[in-house]
Amino acid sequence: MAATVVRYLRSAGSPTSASAQREPESVDALPRPDLRAVGADERAPVSPAEFRAVLGNFASGVTVITAPPGEDEAGPAGFACQSFASLSLDPPLVTFMVARTSTTWPRIARAGVFCVNILGAEQGDLCRSFAVSGADKFAGVTHTPAPVTGSPRLDAVPAWIDCRIQAVHTGGDHLIVVGRVVAMGAAGEGEPLLFHKGRFGRLAD
């Protein structure tokens, strides 16, 4: 697991297998990091509602980020993510953003690996199932292990990217996760699932 992920988990108060072995149970976890993007005496230049409305004009693809289960976890982890992008060709890097309040992210961080499942135009329902919180997101979802990391590779997705976590950076109320690509593949057919102004869409002729 990348050292940056371990440092993040410790600063956030989440247990890691390494820290659990070295630290006695009587040691209190560090407080969660402050999630404010501006100082207490500052005023944000735009409201969250305006920010969402304007940025909603930018259409993006949709992915599901998955990771294998940990030692004491019943099943794999996953969440729907539209903030995904390629980052570097040499070395091959990709990135995605996740809210610092996400309950799925610590599980992915502990795994140290993830698979990006790029969704197709007909997979809106699949995306919705991974966008909910507190449910069994993998119920009825068929998948196979990605070849290097073992992260779930969802069946029938147009493309997938198997990664190890390279670095984690803070970005306001989100985290910027950088992954190093270790394997990938694509079916080479089908239209992408798009997200625009709060709705799913597809390419028009």
N, C-alpha and C positions, 0 to 999 in steps of 0.2 A: 504494500500500500504506500502511496506517495506520502512523504513526510509532511507535506503541507496539509493533507487531509487529516492526519493524526493531530496536528497542531490545532486545526479548526475544531475538531471534535472535543478536544480538551478545553479550549476556550469557551465552547458552547455548553459545556457541562455534560456532554454525552459520553458514555463509557466506551472504551476500546478494549479489545482483548489484551493488548500489551499493558495498558494502564491498570487494568483490573488485577493483573498478576503482580505488579510492583507496588501498588498503593494499598494501604490498609483500608478497611471499610469505614473507619472512623474519619477519614479525610473527606471533607466536604467538597463537592464539585464547584468549580469556578462559576461565577454568575454568567448568565447568558449575555452575549454582547449587546450593546445598545443598538437598536434598530433604526434610530433616527438618522435621516439623511441630511438634516440641517440642525444647527445648534438650537438650544432652547430659546434663545433670544432672536432667532432669525425667522423670517416669514418666507415660505416657499413662493417663488415668483409666479407659479401657476397652480391652480387647484387640481387635485387628483382627477376630478371629473373632466376638466378641460384637457388634461394630459391624455387620458384614455380616448377622448373623442377625436383629438387631432391625430394621435398615433394610430388610431384605428383605420386611418386611410392607407396605411402601409399594409399591403397584402403579404402574407407569409405562408410558407408551407407548414405542415403539422407533423409532429413526430410523437412517438412514445418511447421514453427512456426507461430501460429495464436493467435490473441487476439480479444476480443469483442470490438465493437466501443465505443468511448467516447461519452459524452453528446452532443457535437457539431459536431460529425463526422457522415458522411452519411453511412459508412459501416465498416466492420471489417478490421483488419490489418493482414498482413501475409507476409512472405518472405521465400524463399528456403534456407536451411541451411544444410551443410554437417559437420560442426564442432559441433556435438552433441555427448554427452557421458554420461553414468551413472557415478555417483560420490560417493554415499554412500548408504549403506543398512539401517543403523540405525543412524539417521533418513533417510528416503528415499529421496535422492537428485539426481538431474540430472544437467547437465550444457550444455550451448551452448555459442558460441562466435559470436559476431556481430561487424561489422566495426563501429568505432565511427562516421563515416560520414553517416551512414545509416539514411534515412529519415523515415523508418518504425519503427526503434527501439524506438524513443521517444513516439510513440503511444502505443507500448507494455508496456513501462515503466510506462506511466500514468495509464494504465489499472491495472498494478500490478499483472497480471495473464497471463498465456499463455497455449496453448496446443501444444504438440509435435505430429505431424502426421508423422509416419514412412511410407515411400513410398514403394510400391511393384515394382517388375521388369517391369511391364507394365505401370507404371505411369511416364515415362520420360516426356511426354508432359505436364502433370500436374505440374511437377517440373519447366519446362521451363516457364510456365505461371506465376509462383510465383517468377521467377528470374529476370523479367523485372522491370523497374522502370517507374513510371508515368502512368501506365495503371490500369484498373480495374481488379485486379488479381482474383477476385471472380466471374467474369462474366461467367455464365454457369457452375459454380462449385457448386454442391450440398453439403450441410453440415447441421449438427445438433449441438445444444449447448452441450458442454461437461457438465457432470452432476453437477459439483461443481462450476466451474468458469464461465460457459457460453461461453467459448472460442469456436470458430468453430472447430468441429470435422469433418474432411472431410470424405465423404462417400467412402467406399470400400478400405480404407487404412488397411494394415495388423495389425497395432497396433497404439495406441494413449496413451498419457500420459498428464493428466490434472495437472497443477502446479500453485502455487503461487510463486512470486518472493521472494527469501530468501535473496539474497545479489548480489551486482554488484561490480566487481573488475576491475581495469584498467590493460591492458596487451598490452603495446605498442600502435599500431594504432587500436586495438580492445578492446572490453569490454568482460569480462568473467561474464556471467550471471548464477547464481545458483538458481535453482527452487526446491521448496519442493513439492513432489508428493502428491496430494490429491485424485486422482482417476486414474485408468488406465484400459486398456483392450486390448485384442488381438484376432484376428480371428483364429490364430494357424495354418494357412496354407498359401501357396504361397511363392515365392522367393523374396528376397529383391532387391531393386534398388541399384546398386553400382556405385561409381564414382571413376575413375582411369585414371590418365594422361589426364585429361580434357575431358573424354568421359564417357558416361553411359555404364554400363555392367551388367552382371548377373552371377550367379554361374554356373560353368561348371561341368559336370559329370566327 
